[in-house]
Amino acid sequence: MHLIFKIITQKEIPFEIPLDKIREFPTYENYFYEGSELVVIYIFKPAYSCDVEKYKEYLCKYLKRKYNAYSVTAGELQNQLT
């Protein structure tokens, strides 16, 4: 079985707004974020008793913590890669 995970991370980009523009467009908070995307393919053979959906959820949570990701989505690939 092949699982594919799309991991999206983001980091803040520092920027400065000139004082005259702050007066023209007043806001309370200003943030720019740079996003990056990483695709991970996981190949495994589940045992008969393995609940693949729960395992997929666990792996999403694990990858989200590992990469400090904004989001992680999972899907299945057919056996095109073998």
N, CA, C and O atoms as CSV, one atom per row, in Angstrom:
chain,resi,resn,atom,element,x,y,z
A,1,MET,N,N,0.855,-1.172,0.000
A,1,MET,CA,C,0.000,0.000,0.000
A,1,MET,C,C,0.894,1.226,0.000
A,1,MET,O,O,1.932,1.264,0.662
A,2,HIS,N,N,0.468,2.231,-0.759
A,2,HIS,CA,C,1.190,3.486,-0.854
A,2,HIS,C,C,0.311,4.601,-0.306
A,2,HIS,O,O,-0.821,4.787,-0.753
A,3,LEU,N,N,0.831,5.333,0.655
A,3,LEU,CA,C,0.153,6.528,1.158
A,3,LEU,C,C,0.967,7.738,0.744
A,3,LEU,O,O,2.197,7.719,0.785
A,4,ILE,N,N,0.277,8.778,0.351
A,4,ILE,CA,C,0.959,10.020,0.005
A,4,ILE,C,C,0.471,11.105,0.964
A,4,ILE,O,O,-0.729,11.257,1.192
A,5,PHE,N,N,1.413,11.846,1.514
A,5,PHE,CA,C,1.103,12.912,2.461
A,5,PHE,C,C,1.557,14.239,1.868
A,5,PHE,O,O,2.682,14.355,1.381
A,6,LYS,N,N,0.687,15.235,1.909
A,6,LYS,CA,C,1.054,16.583,1.508
A,6,LYS,C,C,1.162,17.414,2.774
A,6,LYS,O,O,0.181,17.612,3.490
A,7,ILE,N,N,2.362,17.894,3.038
A,7,ILE,CA,C,2.667,18.642,4.256
A,7,ILE,C,C,2.866,20.109,3.870
A,7,ILE,O,O,3.716,20.435,3.042
A,8,ILE,N,N,2.073,20.984,4.482
A,8,ILE,CA,C,2.178,22.417,4.196
A,8,ILE,C,C,2.671,23.114,5.460
A,8,ILE,O,O,2.040,23.049,6.515
A,9,THR,N,N,3.795,23.770,5.326
A,9,THR,CA,C,4.364,24.519,6.443
A,9,THR,C,C,4.334,26.003,6.099
A,9,THR,O,O,4.244,26.387,4.933
A,10,GLN,N,N,4.409,26.814,7.123
A,10,GLN,CA,C,4.445,28.255,6.899
A,10,GLN,C,C,5.374,28.900,7.905
A,10,GLN,O,O,5.520,28.447,9.040
A,11,LYS,N,N,5.997,29.977,7.448
A,11,LYS,CA,C,6.818,30.769,8.365
A,11,LYS,C,C,6.543,32.234,8.095
A,11,LYS,O,O,6.224,32.639,6.977
A,12,GLU,N,N,6.672,32.996,9.131
A,12,GLU,CA,C,6.371,34.419,9.034
A,12,GLU,C,C,7.479,35.140,8.289
A,12,GLU,O,O,8.663,34.865,8.483
A,13,ILE,N,N,7.073,36.064,7.436
A,13,ILE,CA,C,8.027,36.899,6.704
A,13,ILE,C,C,7.975,38.293,7.323
A,13,ILE,O,O,6.918,38.923,7.336
A,14,PRO,N,N,9.106,38.783,7.838
A,14,PRO,CA,C,9.092,40.121,8.436
A,14,PRO,C,C,8.960,41.197,7.350
A,14,PRO,O,O,9.526,41.076,6.264
A,15,PHE,N,N,8.213,42.232,7.666
A,15,PHE,CA,C,8.095,43.363,6.752
A,15,PHE,C,C,7.787,44.615,7.546
A,15,PHE,O,O,7.260,44.566,8.657
A,16,GLU,N,N,8.128,45.727,6.946
A,16,GLU,CA,C,7.912,47.027,7.585
A,16,GLU,C,C,6.972,47.846,6.699
A,16,GLU,O,O,7.158,47.923,5.484
A,17,ILE,N,N,5.975,48.446,7.315
A,17,ILE,CA,C,5.065,49.335,6.602
A,17,ILE,C,C,5.439,50.760,6.981
A,17,ILE,O,O,5.578,51.066,8.166
A,18,PRO,N,N,5.604,51.635,5.994
A,18,PRO,CA,C,5.928,53.032,6.312
A,18,PRO,C,C,4.829,53.672,7.156
A,18,PRO,O,O,3.657,53.316,7.042
A,19,LEU,N,N,5.218,54.602,7.989
A,19,LEU,CA,C,4.299,55.257,8.919
A,19,LEU,C,C,3.137,55.932,8.198
A,19,LEU,O,O,2.007,55.888,8.684
A,20,ASP,N,N,3.389,56.548,7.062
A,20,ASP,CA,C,2.290,57.204,6.340
A,20,ASP,C,C,1.270,56.184,5.824
A,20,ASP,O,O,0.081,56.495,5.754
A,21,LYS,N,N,1.704,54.987,5.464
A,21,LYS,CA,C,0.777,53.940,5.021
A,21,LYS,C,C,0.012,53.343,6.199
A,21,LYS,O,O,-1.136,52.929,6.043
A,22,ILE,N,N,0.632,53.296,7.366
A,22,ILE,CA,C,-0.069,52.819,8.564
A,22,ILE,C,C,-1.208,53.779,8.908
A,22,ILE,O,O,-2.291,53.354,9.309
A,23,ARG,N,N,-0.953,55.067,8.747
A,23,ARG,CA,C,-2.010,56.059,9.002
A,23,ARG,C,C,-3.108,55.980,7.940
A,23,ARG,O,O,-4.287,56.166,8.243
A,24,GLU,N,N,-2.718,55.707,6.708
A,24,GLU,CA,C,-3.692,55.616,5.618
A,24,GLU,C,C,-4.529,54.338,5.713
A,24,GLU,O,O,-5.731,54.363,5.446
A,25,PHE,N,N,-3.898,53.220,6.093
A,25,PHE,CA,C,-4.575,51.919,6.198
A,25,PHE,C,C,-4.369,51.352,7.598
A,25,PHE,O,O,-3.540,50.462,7.782
A,26,PRO,N,N,-5.113,51.853,8.592
A,26,PRO,CA,C,-4.879,51.396,9.966
A,26,PRO,C,C,-5.294,49.927,10.152
A,26,PRO,O,O,-6.393,49.521,9.775
A,27,THR,N,N,-4.398,49.160,10.733
A,27,THR,CA,C,-4.674,47.763,11.082
A,27,THR,C,C,-4.064,47.499,12.452
A,27,THR,O,O,-3.203,48.243,12.919
A,28,TYR,N,N,-4.523,46.435,13.079
A,28,TYR,CA,C,-4.003,46.078,14.395
A,28,TYR,C,C,-2.841,45.093,14.311
A,28,TYR,O,O,-1.877,45.187,15.069
A,29,GLU,N,N,-2.945,44.168,13.398
A,29,GLU,CA,C,-1.888,43.165,13.255
A,29,GLU,C,C,-1.598,42.964,11.777
A,29,GLU,O,O,-2.510,42.956,10.951
A,30,ASN,N,N,-0.317,42.800,11.448
A,30,ASN,CA,C,0.106,42.597,10.066
A,30,ASN,C,C,1.068,41.428,9.998
A,30,ASN,O,O,2.106,41.443,10.659
A,31,TYR,N,N,0.742,40.429,9.220
A,31,TYR,CA,C,1.610,39.273,9.066
A,31,TYR,C,C,1.603,38.821,7.618
A,31,TYR,O,O,0.553,38.780,6.976
A,32,PHE,N,N,2.764,38.487,7.114
A,32,PHE,CA,C,2.901,37.771,5.851
A,32,PHE,C,C,3.482,36.415,6.188
A,32,PHE,O,O,4.368,36.299,7.034
A,33,TYR,N,N,2.978,35.388,5.520
A,33,TYR,CA,C,3.494,34.043,5.728
A,33,TYR,C,C,3.926,33.453,4.400
A,33,TYR,O,O,3.251,33.592,3.380
A,34,GLU,N,N,5.074,32.791,4.445
A,34,GLU,CA,C,5.566,32.064,3.285
A,34,GLU,C,C,5.217,30.591,3.492
A,34,GLU,O,O,5.568,30.005,4.515
A,35,GLY,N,N,4.541,30.011,2.542
A,35,GLY,CA,C,4.167,28.609,2.653
A,35,GLY,C,C,5.037,27.740,1.770
A,35,GLY,O,O,5.461,28.150,0.689
A,36,SER,N,N,5.295,26.548,2.241
A,36,SER,CA,C,6.013,25.582,1.415
A,36,SER,C,C,5.296,24.242,1.511
A,36,SER,O,O,4.626,23.940,2.499
A,37,GLU,N,N,5.453,23.456,0.466
A,37,GLU,CA,C,4.745,22.195,0.377
A,37,GLU,C,C,5.757,21.068,0.199
A,37,GLU,O,O,6.688,21.166,-0.600
A,38,LEU,N,N,5.555,20.013,0.949
A,38,LEU,CA,C,6.414,18.832,0.877
A,38,LEU,C,C,5.521,17.624,0.660
A,38,LEU,O,O,4.497,17.477,1.327
A,39,VAL,N,N,5.904,16.762,-0.267
A,39,VAL,CA,C,5.143,15.546,-0.534
A,39,VAL,C,C,5.981,14.357,-0.083
A,39,VAL,O,O,7.138,14.208,-0.476
A,40,VAL,N,N,5.371,13.512,0.754
A,40,VAL,CA,C,6.046,12.337,1.290
A,40,VAL,C,C,5.242,11.105,0.886
A,40,VAL,O,O,4.021,11.082,1.038
A,41,ILE,N,N,5.912,10.094,0.377
A,41,ILE,CA,C,5.257,8.839,0.014
A,41,ILE,C,C,5.715,7.771,0.996
A,41,ILE,O,O,6.912,7.586,1.219
A,42,TYR,N,N,4.760,7.078,1.574
A,42,TYR,CA,C,5.027,6.040,2.571
A,42,TYR,C,C,4.523,4.709,2.011
A,42,TYR,O,O,3.346,4.575,1.677
A,43,ILE,N,N,5.412,3.738,1.910
A,43,ILE,CA,C,5.071,2.421,1.382
A,43,ILE,C,C,5.141,1.417,2.522
A,43,ILE,O,O,6.147,1.333,3.225
A,44,PHE,N,N,4.055,0.649,2.702
A,44,PHE,CA,C,4.029,-0.339,3.775
A,44,PHE,C,C,3.044,-1.447,3.420
A,44,PHE,O,O,2.213,-1.301,2.524
A,45,LYS,N,N,3.158,-2.539,4.134
A,45,LYS,CA,C,2.230,-3.653,3.990
A,45,LYS,C,C,1.526,-3.839,5.332
A,45,LYS,O,O,2.138,-4.302,6.294
A,46,PRO,N,N,0.241,-3.482,5.400
A,46,PRO,CA,C,-0.460,-3.601,6.681
A,46,PRO,C,C,-0.788,-5.055,7.010
A,46,PRO,O,O,-1.067,-5.863,6.126
A,47,ALA,N,N,-0.748,-5.361,8.291
A,47,ALA,CA,C,-1.191,-6.673,8.753
A,47,ALA,C,C,-2.709,-6.743,8.629
A,47,ALA,O,O,-3.368,-5.710,8.507
A,48,TYR,N,N,-3.252,-7.912,8.658
A,48,TYR,CA,C,-4.694,-8.110,8.503
A,48,TYR,C,C,-5.480,-7.341,9.568
A,48,TYR,O,O,-6.548,-6.796,9.290
A,49,SER,N,N,-4.944,-7.303,10.780
A,49,SER,CA,C,-5.660,-6.661,11.887
A,49,SER,C,C,-5.435,-5.147,11.973
A,49,SER,O,O,-5.995,-4.492,12.852
A,50,CYS,N,N,-4.622,-4.587,11.074
A,50,CYS,CA,C,-4.300,-3.152,11.114
A,50,CYS,C,C,-5.488,-2.327,10.613
A,50,CYS,O,O,-6.002,-2.570,9.521
A,51,ASP,N,N,-5.914,-1.366,11.407
A,51,ASP,CA,C,-6.940,-0.418,10.988
A,51,ASP,C,C,-6.231,0.710,10.229
A,51,ASP,O,O,-5.667,1.620,10.837
A,52,VAL,N,N,-6.268,0.638,8.911
A,52,VAL,CA,C,-5.496,1.548,8.074
A,52,VAL,C,C,-5.947,2.991,8.250
A,52,VAL,O,O,-5.108,3.891,8.249
A,53,GLU,N,N,-7.246,3.241,8.401
A,53,GLU,CA,C,-7.726,4.617,8.570
A,53,GLU,C,C,-7.203,5.246,9.855
A,53,GLU,O,O,-6.792,6.407,9.845
A,54,LYS,N,N,-7.210,4.511,10.957
A,54,LYS,CA,C,-6.671,5.042,12.215
A,54,LYS,C,C,-5.166,5.237,12.117
A,54,LYS,O,O,-4.624,6.200,12.658
A,55,TYR,N,N,-4.487,4.314,11.421
A,55,TYR,CA,C,-3.045,4.437,11.235
A,55,TYR,C,C,-2.728,5.677,10.398
A,55,TYR,O,O,-1.763,6.388,10.680
A,56,LYS,N,N,-3.537,5.933,9.372
A,56,LYS,CA,C,-3.351,7.116,8.534
A,56,LYS,C,C,-3.544,8.388,9.365
A,56,LYS,O,O,-2.780,9.341,9.215
A,57,GLU,N,N,-4.553,8.412,10.234
A,57,GLU,CA,C,-4.770,9.561,11.118
A,57,GLU,C,C,-3.584,9.773,12.047
A,57,GLU,O,O,-3.142,10.902,12.263
A,58,TYR,N,N,-3.066,8.657,12.600
A,58,TYR,CA,C,-1.897,8.747,13.480
A,58,TYR,C,C,-0.705,9.327,12.723
A,58,TYR,O,O,-0.006,10.196,13.244
A,59,LEU,N,N,-0.466,8.856,11.502
A,59,LEU,CA,C,0.667,9.350,10.726
A,59,LEU,C,C,0.516,10.827,10.385
A,59,LEU,O,O,1.504,11.560,10.376
A,60,CYS,N,N,-0.702,11.273,10.105
A,60,CYS,CA,C,-0.932,12.700,9.846
A,60,CYS,C,C,-0.570,13.539,11.071
A,60,CYS,O,O,0.096,14.567,10.949
A,61,LYS,N,N,-1.006,13.100,12.239
A,61,LYS,CA,C,-0.682,13.825,13.476
A,61,LYS,C,C,0.815,13.813,13.741
A,61,LYS,O,O,1.392,14.819,14.153
A,62,TYR,N,N,1.447,12.651,13.498
A,62,TYR,CA,C,2.895,12.538,13.705
A,62,TYR,C,C,3.648,13.505,12.784
A,62,TYR,O,O,4.537,14.227,13.235
A,63,LEU,N,N,3.292,13.519,11.498
A,63,LEU,CA,C,3.984,14.396,10.553
A,63,LEU,C,C,3.707,15.867,10.845
A,63,LEU,O,O,4.574,16.716,10.639
A,64,LYS,N,N,2.504,16.171,11.321
A,64,LYS,CA,C,2.184,17.561,11.665
A,64,LYS,C,C,3.068,18.054,12.805
A,64,LYS,O,O,3.544,19.189,12.788
A,65,ARG,N,N,3.286,17.183,13.804
A,65,ARG,CA,C,4.182,17.546,14.912
A,65,ARG,C,C,5.627,17.598,14.445
A,65,ARG,O,O,6.350,18.534,14.787
A,66,LYS,N,N,6.057,16.617,13.677
A,66,LYS,CA,C,7.459,16.532,13.246
A,66,LYS,C,C,7.874,17.751,12.430
A,66,LYS,O,O,8.958,18.298,12.635
A,67,TYR,N,N,7.018,18.176,11.511
A,67,TYR,CA,C,7.349,19.303,10.639
A,67,TYR,C,C,6.762,20.626,11.117
A,67,TYR,O,O,6.926,21.651,10.455
A,68,ASN,N,N,6.083,20.612,12.255
A,68,ASN,CA,C,5.410,21.814,12.760
A,68,ASN,C,C,4.574,22.425,11.634
A,68,ASN,O,O,4.659,23.619,11.344
A,69,ALA,N,N,3.773,21.574,11.016
A,69,ALA,CA,C,3.070,21.926,9.793
A,69,ALA,C,C,1.755,22.627,10.071
A,69,ALA,O,O,1.126,22.425,11.109
A,70,TYR,N,N,1.357,23.453,9.122
A,70,TYR,CA,C,0.057,24.106,9.158
A,70,TYR,C,C,-1.038,23.077,8.870
A,70,TYR,O,O,-2.084,23.077,9.520
A,71,SER,N,N,-0.793,22.205,7.895
A,71,SER,CA,C,-1.754,21.140,7.597
A,71,SER,C,C,-1.043,19.949,6.971
A,71,SER,O,O,0.000,20.088,6.333
A,72,VAL,N,N,-1.632,18.781,7.170
A,72,VAL,CA,C,-1.160,17.542,6.567
A,72,VAL,C,C,-2.387,16.813,6.036
A,72,VAL,O,O,-3.346,16.570,6.770
A,73,THR,N,N,-2.346,16.471,4.762
A,73,THR,CA,C,-3.427,15.688,4.174
A,73,THR,C,C,-2.853,14.385,3.647
A,73,THR,O,O,-1.700,14.323,3.221
A,74,ALA,N,N,-3.679,13.344,3.682
A,74,ALA,CA,C,-3.225,12.022,3.263
A,74,ALA,C,C,-4.139,11.476,2.186
A,74,ALA,O,O,-5.333,11.772,2.150
A,75,GLY,N,N,-3.563,10.683,1.319
A,75,GLY,CA,C,-4.321,10.001,0.290
A,75,GLY,C,C,-3.627,8.709,-0.068
A,75,GLY,O,O,-2.510,8.448,0.379
A,76,GLU,N,N,-4.286,7.904,-0.872
A,76,GLU,CA,C,-3.711,6.632,-1.281
A,76,GLU,C,C,-3.300,6.687,-2.738
A,76,GLU,O,O,-3.982,7.279,-3.574
A,77,LEU,N,N,-2.178,6.063,-3.024
A,77,LEU,CA,C,-1.745,5.873,-4.388
A,77,LEU,C,C,-1.968,4.414,-4.743
A,77,LEU,O,O,-1.827,3.537,-3.891
A,78,GLN,N,N,-2.306,4.155,-5.965
A,78,GLN,CA,C,-2.375,2.774,-6.422
A,78,GLN,C,C,-0.955,2.295,-6.662
A,78,GLN,O,O,-0.011,3.041,-6.400
A,79,ASN,N,N,-0.781,1.125,-7.131
A,79,ASN,CA,C,0.550,0.525,-7.255
A,79,ASN,C,C,1.296,0.982,-8.509
A,79,ASN,O,O,2.036,0.185,-9.085
A,80,GLN,N,N,1.137,2.218,-8.951
A,80,GLN,CA,C,1.857,2.710,-10.110
A,80,GLN,C,C,3.358,2.847,-9.826
A,80,GLN,O,O,4.173,2.783,-10.747
A,81,LEU,N,N,3.714,3.031,-8.578
A,81,LEU,CA,C,5.115,3.327,-8.248
A,81,LEU,C,C,5.970,2.081,-8.111
A,81,LEU,O,O,7.192,2.196,-8.029
A,82,THR,N,N,5.377,0.894,-8.082
A,82,THR,CA,C,6.190,-0.309,-7.898
A,82,THR,C,C,6.755,-0.811,-9.189
A,82,THR,O,O,7.463,-1.818,-9.204
